[in-house]
Amino acid sequence: MVLAGSTAACAGTGESEWGGTITDSAGITVVANPAEGLWGAESPWRLVEELRVGSLDGDPKTQFGQIGARGIDRLSDGRIVVLDAMGQHLKVFSPDGVHEATIGGPGSGPGELGAGNQFVVVGRGDTIYVPDLQNQRVNLYSGAGAALGSFPLELSRGIPFLWDATGAGD
């Protein structure tokens, strides 16, 4: 599987002004865009590849089985962390896409991941959090790849659907 980062670019002239509106509805910002965009046929949007991570062939360290739904995040130094849900591990790539490390592996022991993980979150101090529903815990790893332990998930209270790290590292 190839993971390609891309951005959309608009090659407009800058002469048009946005005709949409921004309103507040009970504390929620609502943005309404006009039906017609600012660009025309003479300045279409285009995708520009910025970075390619992974490969279809070659070194298995650069291949993926299945990338989790929210299985990509960045460390503060620009390195990219990718959760391979099928491989039950994390892969770390340099900012220019070179494989640096594979973290974890399948299992239920310390630092290991159960099947079906879909999320990775990089928190304060580049701590990497991987919610592991099968093992009913959240695994923690350092940005350098060391296993930092885990804390339990209390699934009897429901399955959390939003994963994020607070400033306090929770």
C-alpha positions as CSV (number, residue, x, y, z in Angstrom):
1,M,0.0,0.0,0.0
2,V,1.3,3.4,-0.9
3,L,0.6,6.3,1.4
4,A,0.8,9.6,-0.5
5,G,0.5,13.0,1.1
6,S,-0.9,15.7,-1.1
7,T,-2.3,19.2,-1.0
8,A,-4.8,21.0,-3.2
9,A,-3.6,24.2,-4.8
10,C,-5.6,26.9,-6.4
11,A,-3.9,28.8,-9.2
12,G,-6.2,31.8,-9.0
13,T,-5.4,35.4,-9.8
14,G,-6.4,36.7,-6.3
15,E,-8.8,39.2,-7.9
16,S,-12.0,37.6,-6.7
17,E,-13.3,37.9,-3.2
18,W,-15.0,35.2,-1.2
19,G,-18.8,35.5,-1.2
20,G,-19.6,33.2,1.7
21,T,-20.8,34.0,5.2
22,I,-19.7,33.1,8.7
23,T,-22.4,33.1,11.4
24,D,-22.6,31.9,15.0
25,S,-25.4,29.5,16.0
26,A,-25.5,28.8,19.7
27,G,-21.7,28.9,20.0
28,I,-21.1,26.9,16.8
29,T,-19.4,28.6,13.9
30,V,-21.3,28.0,10.7
31,V,-19.6,28.7,7.4
32,A,-21.7,28.9,4.2
33,N,-19.9,28.9,0.9
34,P,-21.5,30.1,-2.4
35,A,-22.5,27.6,-5.0
36,E,-19.9,28.8,-7.4
37,G,-16.2,28.7,-6.4
38,L,-13.6,31.5,-6.9
39,W,-11.8,29.5,-9.6
40,G,-12.9,28.8,-13.1
41,A,-11.9,26.5,-15.9
42,E,-8.8,28.6,-16.5
43,S,-7.5,28.0,-13.0
44,P,-8.6,24.5,-11.9
45,W,-7.5,22.8,-8.6
46,R,-4.7,20.3,-8.9
47,L,-3.2,17.8,-6.5
48,V,0.5,18.1,-5.9
49,E,2.4,15.2,-4.2
50,E,4.5,16.5,-1.3
51,L,5.7,13.2,0.2
52,R,5.4,9.5,-0.5
53,V,5.7,7.1,2.4
54,G,5.7,3.3,1.9
55,S,6.0,1.1,-1.2
56,L,4.0,-1.6,-3.0
57,D,7.1,-3.7,-3.7
58,G,10.5,-4.0,-2.1
59,D,11.5,-3.8,1.5
60,P,8.7,-5.2,3.8
61,K,9.6,-2.4,6.3
62,T,8.0,0.1,4.0
63,Q,4.8,-1.9,3.2
64,F,1.5,-1.7,5.0
65,G,-1.3,-4.2,5.5
66,Q,-4.0,-1.8,6.6
67,I,-3.6,1.7,7.8
68,G,-6.0,2.5,10.7
69,A,-8.8,5.0,10.3
70,R,-6.9,7.6,12.2
71,G,-3.7,5.8,12.0
72,I,-1.3,8.6,11.0
73,D,0.2,11.3,13.2
74,R,3.4,13.4,13.4
75,L,6.0,13.8,16.0
76,S,7.3,17.3,16.9
77,D,10.4,16.8,14.8
78,G,8.4,16.0,11.7
79,R,8.7,12.2,11.8
80,I,5.6,10.4,10.7
81,V,4.0,7.6,12.8
82,V,1.7,5.1,10.9
83,L,-0.4,2.5,12.6
84,D,-0.5,-0.7,10.6
85,A,-3.7,-2.3,11.9
86,M,-3.2,-5.6,10.1
87,G,0.5,-5.9,11.1
88,Q,-0.4,-4.8,14.7
89,H,2.6,-2.4,14.9
90,L,3.6,1.2,14.3
91,K,6.1,2.3,11.7
92,V,8.1,5.5,12.1
93,F,9.3,7.4,9.0
94,S,11.7,10.4,8.8
95,P,10.2,13.7,7.6
96,D,11.4,12.8,4.1
97,G,9.7,9.4,4.1
98,V,12.6,7.0,5.0
99,H,11.6,4.1,7.3
100,E,13.4,4.5,10.7
101,A,11.7,2.0,13.1
102,T,8.9,-0.5,13.6
103,I,7.4,-0.4,17.1
104,G,5.4,-3.0,18.9
105,G,4.0,-6.2,17.3
106,P,1.1,-8.6,17.7
107,G,0.2,-9.9,21.1
108,S,-1.1,-9.1,24.5
109,G,2.2,-8.6,26.4
110,P,3.9,-5.3,27.3
111,G,4.3,-3.1,24.3
112,E,2.3,-5.5,22.0
113,L,-0.9,-4.7,20.2
114,G,-4.1,-6.6,19.8
115,A,-6.0,-6.9,16.5
116,G,-8.1,-4.2,15.0
117,N,-6.5,-1.0,16.3
118,Q,-7.5,2.1,14.3
119,F,-6.1,5.1,16.1
120,V,-2.7,6.6,17.0
121,V,-2.4,10.0,18.8
122,V,0.9,11.8,19.5
123,G,0.6,13.7,22.7
124,R,2.8,16.0,24.9
125,G,6.5,15.2,24.8
126,D,6.0,13.0,21.7
127,T,4.3,10.3,23.7
128,I,2.5,8.0,21.3
129,Y,-0.9,6.6,22.4
130,V,-2.5,3.6,20.8
131,P,-5.9,2.6,22.1
132,D,-6.0,-1.2,22.1
133,L,-9.6,-2.3,22.3
134,Q,-8.8,-6.0,22.1
135,N,-6.4,-5.8,25.1
136,Q,-8.6,-3.2,26.8
137,R,-5.8,-0.7,27.4
138,V,-4.0,2.2,25.9
139,N,-0.4,1.5,25.0
140,L,2.2,4.3,25.3
141,Y,5.5,4.6,23.4
142,S,8.2,7.2,23.4
143,G,9.0,9.0,20.2
144,A,12.2,7.0,20.2
145,G,10.1,3.8,20.1
146,A,10.4,2.5,23.7
147,A,7.3,0.9,25.3
148,L,6.3,3.2,28.2
149,G,3.6,0.9,29.6
150,S,-0.2,1.2,29.4
151,F,-3.3,2.1,31.3
152,P,-6.6,0.2,31.2
153,L,-9.7,1.1,29.1
154,E,-12.9,0.8,31.1
155,L,-15.0,-0.6,28.3
156,S,-17.9,-1.2,30.8
157,R,-18.4,2.6,30.6
158,G,-18.7,2.4,26.8
159,I,-16.3,2.6,23.9
160,P,-14.7,6.1,23.5
161,F,-15.1,7.4,20.0
162,L,-12.9,10.5,20.2
163,W,-9.2,10.0,21.0
164,D,-7.0,12.9,21.9
165,A,-4.4,13.9,24.4
166,T,-4.8,16.7,26.8
167,G,-2.1,19.2,27.8
168,A,-1.6,17.1,30.9
169,G,-0.9,14.0,28.8
170,D,-4.2,12.2,29.6
